[in-house]
Amino acid sequence: MHTEAQAPRAPLPPLQKSEPVFTVDNLIARGLLPDWLIRAGIRRLLRERLREQQLDGEPARQAALQAYAADLRASPIAINTEAANE
């Protein structure tokens, strides 16, 4: 039996009428998924992303790094600053 006192949870935010009830984001925002399950999902997503980005050989990795650096140099420093200041 779990004997540690738990802090009271904040009240659940109200659902918007257009929001589906059972989306993962909604369940997380409402505090209905346990931390261990969220962490397992994050680990799975990270494994998938690493698999997608895996390149064979050093020349391919260097080319990808150079392309990424070129994209960063060509992009603006800040994107959508108006929304950030609202």
C-alpha positions as CSV (number, residue, x, y, z in Angstrom):
1,M,0.0,0.0,0.0
2,H,1.3,3.4,-1.0
3,T,1.6,5.5,2.2
4,E,3.2,8.7,1.0
5,A,1.0,11.8,1.1
6,Q,0.5,13.2,-2.3
7,A,0.0,16.9,-3.0
8,P,-3.5,17.8,-4.0
9,R,-4.0,18.0,-7.7
10,A,-5.0,21.3,-9.4
11,P,-8.5,21.2,-10.8
12,L,-8.8,19.9,-14.4
13,P,-9.0,22.6,-17.1
14,P,-12.3,22.7,-18.8
15,L,-12.6,21.0,-22.2
16,Q,-13.2,23.1,-25.3
17,K,-16.2,22.0,-27.2
18,S,-14.2,21.2,-30.3
19,E,-11.5,19.2,-28.5
20,P,-11.7,15.4,-28.8
21,V,-11.6,14.0,-25.3
22,F,-9.1,11.1,-25.8
23,T,-6.1,12.7,-27.6
24,V,-2.8,12.0,-25.9
25,D,-2.1,15.7,-25.6
26,N,-5.4,16.3,-23.9
27,L,-4.9,13.4,-21.5
28,I,-1.5,14.7,-20.6
29,A,-2.7,18.2,-20.1
30,R,-5.5,17.0,-17.8
31,G,-3.0,15.0,-15.7
32,L,-4.7,11.6,-16.6
33,L,-1.6,9.7,-17.7
34,P,1.0,8.5,-15.2
35,D,4.6,9.9,-15.5
36,W,6.1,6.4,-16.3
37,L,3.8,6.1,-19.3
38,I,4.7,9.5,-20.6
39,R,8.4,8.8,-20.2
40,A,8.0,5.5,-22.0
41,G,6.3,7.3,-24.9
42,I,9.0,9.9,-25.1
43,R,11.7,7.2,-25.2
44,R,9.9,5.5,-28.0
45,L,9.6,8.7,-30.0
46,L,13.3,9.5,-29.5
47,R,14.3,6.0,-30.7
48,E,12.2,6.5,-33.8
49,R,13.7,9.9,-34.5
50,L,17.3,8.6,-34.0
51,R,16.5,5.7,-36.4
52,E,15.2,8.1,-39.0
53,Q,18.3,10.3,-38.7
54,Q,20.8,7.5,-38.7
55,L,23.2,7.8,-41.7
56,D,25.7,5.3,-43.0
57,G,29.3,6.4,-43.0
58,E,31.2,9.5,-42.1
59,P,30.9,11.3,-45.4
60,A,27.1,11.1,-45.2
61,R,27.1,12.4,-41.6
62,Q,29.4,15.3,-42.6
63,A,27.2,16.1,-45.6
64,A,24.1,16.2,-43.4
65,L,25.9,18.4,-40.8
66,Q,27.0,20.8,-43.5
67,A,23.5,21.0,-45.0
68,Y,22.1,21.6,-41.5
69,A,24.6,24.4,-40.9
70,A,23.8,26.0,-44.3
71,D,20.1,25.9,-43.4
72,L,20.8,27.6,-40.1
73,R,22.9,30.3,-41.7
74,A,20.2,31.0,-44.3
75,S,17.3,31.2,-41.7
76,P,16.4,34.2,-39.7
77,I,17.6,34.4,-36.1
78,A,14.1,34.8,-34.7
79,I,10.9,33.5,-36.2
80,N,7.4,34.8,-35.6
81,T,8.5,37.4,-33.0
82,E,5.1,39.1,-33.1
83,A,3.4,36.0,-31.5
84,A,6.1,35.8,-28.9
85,N,5.3,39.4,-27.7
86,E,1.6,38.9,-27.4
